[in-house]
Amino acid sequence: MTASNSPSPDHMHLLALARRALDAEPGPIWKTDPEEAVKRHGAVCNAVWDELRRQIEAQDGKVPVLEHPSVKQKALAKRMRANILAACKGAIDQALDEVEFS
C-alpha cells in the first residue's frame, strides 16, 4: 500500500488477475466443455502465480520469509502452558482451602 493507503498499481494488477481466476471457477462451461474450462482456469491461475513471482523478485529480498516455530520453541511453549495451568490450579486450590464454608 502507498502512503495514501490505496493499493499500488502492481497490487491492483495482481488483484485483477486474481479476480479473473475467481471468475473462471463457476459457470456453465464446466459442464459443456470441461477441458476448455480447465485450460482457461489454469491459464488465469498461472498468470496470478507469475505475477506474484514477478512482484516478489522485484522486491529483491525485501519480502520477509515466514518462519515456522522450531521444535524447541513448540516444546518450550508446551512447558510454559503446563506451568501456567499448574500455577493457576495451585492458586485456586490454595484459595479454596483458605475459604471457610459454613
SULUR-V308129 format. One record per residue. N is the residue number from 0. OMEGA is omega in whole degrees, -180 to 180 (none if undefined). Layout:
<<N,OMEGA> <N,OMEGA>>
//
This chain:
<<0,178> <1,-179> <2,180> <3,177> <4,174> <5,-178> <6,177> <7,176> <8,177> <9,-180> <10,179> <11,177> <12,178> <13,179> <14,179> <15,177> <16,178> <17,178> <18,178> <19,179> <20,179> <21,180> <22,-180> <23,-178> <24,-179> <25,172> <26,-176> <27,-178> <28,180> <29,178> <30,-175> <31,-178> <32,-176> <33,179> <34,178> <35,179> <36,179> <37,179> <38,-178> <39,-179> <40,178> <41,-179> <42,-179> <43,176> <44,176> <45,178> <46,177> <47,-179> <48,178> <49,179> <50,176> <51,179> <52,-179> <53,-179> <54,179> <55,179> <56,180> <57,-180> <58,173> <59,176> <60,-179> <61,-179> <62,-178> <63,177> <64,178> <65,-179> <66,176> <67,179> <68,-180> <69,177> <70,-180> <71,179> <72,179> <73,179> <74,178> <75,179> <76,179> <77,178> <78,179> <79,179> <80,180> <81,179> <82,179> <83,179> <84,179> <85,179> <86,179> <87,179> <88,178> <89,180> <90,179> <91,178> <92,-180> <93,180> <94,179> <95,178> <96,-177> <97,-179> <98,177> <99,177> <100,180> <101,none>>
//
